[in-house]
Amino acid sequence: MLTPTARETDFPSLTERTYLNTAAEGISPGQVVAALGQYAQDRLLGMDGRLLHEAQWRQVRQRAARFFDLTMEEVGFCSCTSEAFNLAAMALRLQEGDEIVVNDLDFPATATPWMQADCAAVAKVWRARQGALRLEDLIALLGPRTRLVNVSLVSFYNGFKIQLEEIIEAVRQHSSALVAVDVTQALGRVPLNLKGADLIVSSTHKWILGSHGGGLVGVPAKRTQEWTTPAGGWYNIQDAFRSDRFDGPAQSKPGAESFMVGMPNYAAVYAVNAALAYIESVGVENIARHADPLVRQCLDGVKAMPIELLTPDEPGALGGIFSFLHPQAERLHQHLHEQNIHIMSQAGRLRVAIHGYNTQEDIEFFLKTLHEALKA
């Protein structure tokens, strides 16, 4: 990933394009493609193949646990972050008068489960200022009725990276709320320190370069009571096939295992297991050491152009993403795409996401092409 030879071998599809859109879709290395093929082969074995599927399932939980600094038993695997947060909302059993804090830099899957019309709790919005979430604004929202503060370690919208340790400390001082953290835009790209987080969630098709159909859930053992979801299912149920199962209520397995409501998506399990193994072999610290200077170079180059930067350029606030506005965003996006440069465009917002497989040549070509498009 970090050398020309490895890029050519592991990511052959990148040889003819400049891909700066990992925050939307990661490019899977060949190892992940091979893992999907292995799943297909194991699937042909029928029930005998299920033993191989379950071995992959255990491995992916072990690997995710190392990233989250948890044990395997504290990690679950569901279908996506949307499912994870909706199950989390069920687990909290919210009552009238409860309060949830979300923020306006979060992805809809993270925020909207708490903002449904039939949600018993009141959702308070921690609003960004100049693209950043300010700690004093959060503290003003906290109180004795706050049940949860929901944040993303890195914002999908503008790439702002929160100071999680400071947020957790403030929440503990000013309320008895739990802290849920979406690490989708950080896992595999940003070194993690999730100490003190009460719930950890991530998708699997972005920076870890896995596939769709997966959602990683981390629940520390001390929080299993708060995060045991009462959802129906079978994989998440204690002794689901006991002889007297219709004589009383079903009981969910505790904590992270309660989020695994049905048969695991084993195709995604194979892909994510291979993806996490790949990221482990490279090292997130090495990826950050390589890619962070490219983010800096790219951001500085864009700042010199006539655009409106959405990402706060502050110490510690940059991850792998930055975004900007331009009234001709769609035209710029189309011009870049014609030059085989891939970034994201949405409602006038252009977003650049830089991973370990990107190079200085990628950045220089993007800046040159964007500059020419703006002049035109």
C-alpha positions in Angstrom: 0.0 0.0 0.0 2.8 2.4 0.9 5.2 1.5 -1.9 4.9 1.7 -5.7 5.3 -2.1 -6.0 2.7 -2.9 -3.3 0.2 -0.4 -4.9 0.6 -2.0 -8.3 0.2 -5.5 -6.9 -2.6 -4.9 -4.4 -4.6 -2.1 -6.2 -4.2 -2.6 -9.9 -7.4 -0.6 -10.6 -5.6 2.6 -9.3 -3.0 2.7 -12.0 -5.1 4.6 -14.4 -7.0 7.0 -12.0 -6.6 9.4 -9.1 -8.9 8.1 -6.5 -9.6 10.6 -3.6 -13.0 9.4 -2.5 -12.3 6.7 0.1 -14.7 8.4 2.6 -17.5 7.2 0.3 -16.0 3.9 -1.0 -12.7 2.3 -0.2 -10.9 0.4 -3.0 -10.4 -3.1 -1.8 -7.0 -4.7 -2.2 -6.6 -8.0 -4.0 -6.6 -9.9 -0.7 -10.2 -8.9 -0.1 -11.3 -9.9 -3.6 -9.6 -13.3 -3.0 -11.4 -13.6 0.3 -14.8 -13.2 -1.4 -13.7 -15.9 -3.8 -12.8 -18.1 -0.9 -16.2 -17.5 0.6 -17.9 -18.7 -2.6 -15.8 -21.8 -2.6 -16.5 -22.6 1.0 -20.2 -21.9 0.4 -20.2 -24.8 -2.1 -19.6 -27.2 0.8 -23.0 -26.6 2.3 -23.1 -27.2 6.0 -19.5 -28.3 6.1 -18.7 -24.8 4.8 -20.4 -23.3 7.8 -17.5 -24.4 10.1 -15.2 -22.4 7.8 -17.6 -19.4 7.9 -17.6 -19.5 11.7 -13.8 -19.6 11.9 -13.7 -16.4 9.8 -16.4 -14.9 12.0 -14.3 -15.5 15.1 -11.2 -14.1 13.4 -12.9 -10.9 12.3 -14.2 -10.2 15.8 -10.7 -10.8 17.2 -9.2 -8.4 14.7 -11.8 -5.7 15.3 -11.3 -6.1 19.0 -7.6 -5.3 18.6 -8.5 -2.1 16.8 -11.1 -1.2 19.5 -8.8 -2.3 22.4 -11.5 -4.7 23.5 -11.9 -8.5 23.8 -13.5 -10.6 21.1 -16.6 -11.1 23.4 -17.0 -7.3 23.4 -17.3 -7.1 19.6 -20.4 -7.8 17.5 -21.0 -7.9 13.8 -24.2 -6.7 12.2 -25.3 -5.5 8.7 -24.4 -1.8 8.8 -24.1 1.2 11.0 -27.8 2.1 10.5 -28.8 -1.2 12.0 -26.4 -0.8 14.8 -27.7 2.6 15.9 -31.3 1.6 15.6 -30.6 -1.4 17.8 -28.8 0.9 20.2 -31.9 3.1 20.4 -33.9 0.0 21.3 -31.4 -1.0 24.0 -31.6 2.4 25.8 -35.4 2.1 26.3 -35.8 5.8 26.3 -38.5 7.5 28.4 -40.3 10.8 28.2 -38.0 13.5 29.5 -34.8 11.8 28.4 -32.4 13.8 26.3 -30.0 12.7 23.5 -27.3 14.9 22.1 -26.5 14.6 18.4 -24.5 17.0 16.2 -24.9 18.6 12.8 -21.6 17.2 11.4 -22.8 13.6 11.8 -24.0 11.1 9.1 -27.7 10.5 9.0 -27.3 6.9 10.2 -25.7 8.1 13.4 -28.2 10.9 14.2 -31.6 10.0 12.8 -32.5 7.0 15.0 -32.7 9.5 17.9 -34.7 12.0 15.8 -37.7 10.0 14.8 -41.1 11.4 15.6 -42.0 8.5 17.9 -38.7 8.7 19.9 -39.6 9.3 23.5 -36.5 11.4 24.1 -35.7 14.9 23.1 -32.9 15.2 20.6 -30.6 18.2 21.3 -28.3 19.3 18.5 -24.7 20.2 19.2 -24.2 22.7 16.3 -20.8 23.3 14.8 -19.2 26.8 14.6 -16.8 27.5 11.7 -16.9 23.8 10.9 -15.8 22.7 14.4 -17.7 21.3 17.4 -16.8 23.4 20.4 -16.6 21.8 23.8 -18.3 24.7 25.6 -21.3 24.3 23.3 -21.6 20.6 24.3 -21.4 21.4 28.0 -24.3 23.8 27.7 -26.5 21.0 26.4 -25.6 18.5 29.2 -27.7 17.9 32.3 -29.3 15.3 34.6 -31.7 14.1 31.9 -29.0 13.5 29.3 -28.9 9.8 28.4 -26.5 9.7 25.5 -24.0 11.9 23.6 -23.6 10.6 20.0 -20.5 11.6 18.0 -18.3 10.6 15.1 -14.6 10.6 15.6 -14.2 12.1 12.2 -17.0 13.9 10.4 -18.2 12.5 7.1 -19.2 16.1 6.2 -16.0 18.1 6.5 -13.5 15.8 8.1 -13.4 17.5 11.5 -11.8 15.2 14.0 -13.0 15.6 17.6 -10.9 15.4 20.7 -12.7 12.3 22.1 -10.9 12.2 25.4 -11.9 15.8 26.2 -15.5 15.1 25.2 -15.8 12.0 27.4 -14.3 13.9 30.3 -16.8 16.8 29.9 -19.7 14.3 29.6 -18.7 12.6 32.8 -18.3 15.9 34.7 -21.6 17.4 33.6 -24.0 14.4 33.3 -24.3 10.6 33.7 -24.8 10.1 30.0 -23.2 7.4 27.8 -20.9 8.3 24.9 -21.4 6.5 21.6 -18.7 6.9 18.9 -19.0 6.2 15.2 -15.5 5.5 13.9 -16.5 4.8 10.3 -14.4 7.7 8.9 -11.4 6.9 11.1 -11.0 3.1 11.4 -8.1 2.0 9.2 -6.8 5.5 8.6 -6.5 7.3 12.0 -4.8 5.7 15.1 -7.5 5.1 17.6 -7.7 5.8 21.3 -11.3 4.9 22.3 -10.7 4.6 26.1 -13.9 5.6 27.9 -16.2 5.2 24.9 -19.4 3.3 25.9 -20.4 2.2 22.4 -18.2 1.9 19.2 -19.7 1.5 15.7 -18.2 1.4 12.3 -19.1 0.5 8.7 -16.9 -1.8 6.8 -16.7 -0.5 3.2 -14.7 2.7 3.6 -11.2 3.2 5.1 -10.7 -0.5 6.1 -11.3 -1.4 2.5 -13.7 -4.3 3.1 -17.2 -4.7 1.6 -20.8 -3.6 2.1 -23.0 -5.6 4.4 -21.0 -5.3 7.6 -21.2 -3.3 10.7 -18.8 -3.5 13.6 -20.1 -2.9 17.1 -18.0 -2.6 20.3 -19.5 -2.8 23.8 -17.1 -2.7 26.7 -18.0 -5.4 29.3 -18.9 -2.8 31.9 -21.7 -1.5 29.6 -23.4 -4.7 28.6 -26.5 -3.9 30.8 -27.0 -0.5 29.0 -26.3 -1.9 25.5 -28.2 -5.2 25.4 -30.8 -4.7 22.7 -34.3 -6.4 23.1 -34.6 -7.1 19.4 -36.1 -10.3 18.2 -34.0 -12.7 16.2 -32.3 -16.0 16.9 -28.5 -15.5 16.7 -28.8 -12.9 19.5 -31.1 -14.9 21.7 -29.9 -17.0 24.7 -30.7 -20.6 24.0 -33.0 -19.8 21.0 -34.1 -23.4 20.5 -34.7 -24.5 24.0 -37.7 -26.8 24.4 -39.7 -24.4 26.5 -39.0 -21.3 24.3 -42.7 -20.5 23.9 -43.5 -20.6 27.6 -41.8 -17.3 28.5 -40.0 -14.2 27.2 -37.0 -14.5 25.0 -33.7 -13.3 26.5 -31.0 -11.5 24.5 -27.4 -12.3 24.8 -25.6 -9.5 26.6 -23.9 -6.5 25.1 -22.3 -6.7 21.7 -23.7 -10.1 20.9 -27.2 -8.8 21.2 -26.5 -6.7 18.1 -26.0 -9.9 16.0 -29.7 -10.5 15.4 -29.6 -13.0 12.5 -27.2 -15.2 10.6 -24.0 -13.2 10.0 -23.4 -12.0 6.4 -20.6 -14.4 5.9 -19.5 -12.9 2.6 -18.9 -9.6 4.3 -17.3 -11.4 7.2 -14.7 -12.9 4.9 -14.1 -9.6 3.2 -13.8 -7.6 6.4 -11.5 -10.2 8.0 -9.1 -9.9 5.0 -9.4 -6.1 5.0 -8.6 -5.8 8.7 -5.7 -8.2 8.3 -4.4 -6.1 5.4 -4.6 -2.9 7.4 -2.9 -4.6 10.4 -0.1 -5.8 8.1 0.5 -2.2 6.9 -0.1 -0.5 10.3 -2.5 2.4 10.8 0.3 4.5 12.2 2.3 3.9 9.0 -0.7 4.8 6.9 -1.2 8.0 8.9 2.5 8.9 8.6 2.3 8.5 4.9 -1.1 10.1 4.2 -1.3 13.0 6.7 1.4 15.1 4.9 -0.6 14.5 1.6 -3.7 15.9 3.3 -1.7 18.9 4.5 -0.3 19.5 1.0 -3.7 19.1 -0.7 -5.5 21.3 1.8 -2.9 24.1 1.5 -3.1 24.0 -2.2 -6.9 24.2 -2.2 -6.9 27.1 0.4 -4.9 29.2 -2.2 -7.8 28.9 -4.6 -11.1 30.8 -4.8 -13.2 28.3 -2.8 -15.0 28.3 0.6 -13.3 25.8 2.9 -15.6 23.9 5.2 -12.9 22.1 7.2 -11.4 24.0 10.2 -7.7 24.1 9.8 -6.9 23.8 13.5 -4.3 21.7 15.4 -5.5 18.1 15.8 -8.6 18.7 13.7 -7.5 17.0 10.5 -8.1 13.3 9.7 -8.1 12.0 6.1 -10.9 14.2 4.8 -11.5 17.9 4.0 -14.3 19.5 2.0 -15.1 22.9 0.4 -17.9 24.7 -1.3 -18.1 26.3 -4.8 -21.1 27.7 -6.7 -19.9 25.6 -9.7 -19.3 22.5 -7.8 -21.1 20.1 -10.2 -19.2 21.6 -13.2 -15.9 21.2 -11.3 -16.7 17.7 -10.3 -17.6 16.8 -13.9 -14.3 18.2 -15.2 -12.3 16.3 -12.6 -14.1 13.1 -13.4 -13.4 13.5 -17.1 -9.7 13.6 -16.1 -10.2 10.4 -14.1 -10.0 12.2 -10.8 -12.5 10.9 -8.3 -13.8 13.0 -5.4 -17.3 13.4 -3.9 -19.8 16.0 -4.9 -23.0 16.6 -3.0 -25.2 19.7 -2.8 -22.4 22.1 -3.8 -20.0 20.4 -1.4 -16.8 18.8 -2.8 -15.0 16.3 -0.5 -11.5 15.0 -0.8 -10.5 11.8 1.1 -6.8 10.7 1.1 -5.7 7.1 2.1 -2.5 5.2 2.2 -2.7 4.2 -1.4 -2.6 7.8 -2.6 0.6 9.5 -3.7 2.1 12.9 -4.0 1.6 12.6 -7.8 -2.2 12.1 -7.1 -2.2 15.3 -5.1 -0.3 17.3 -7.6 -2.4 16.2 -10.5 -5.6 17.0 -8.5 -4.5 20.5 -7.6 -3.3 21.2 -11.1 -6.5 20.0 -12.7 -8.7 21.8 -10.1 -6.8 25.1 -10.6 -7.3 24.8 -14.4 -11.0 24.1 -14.0 -11.4 27.1 -11.7 -9.6 29.4 -14.2 -11.8 28.2 -17.0 
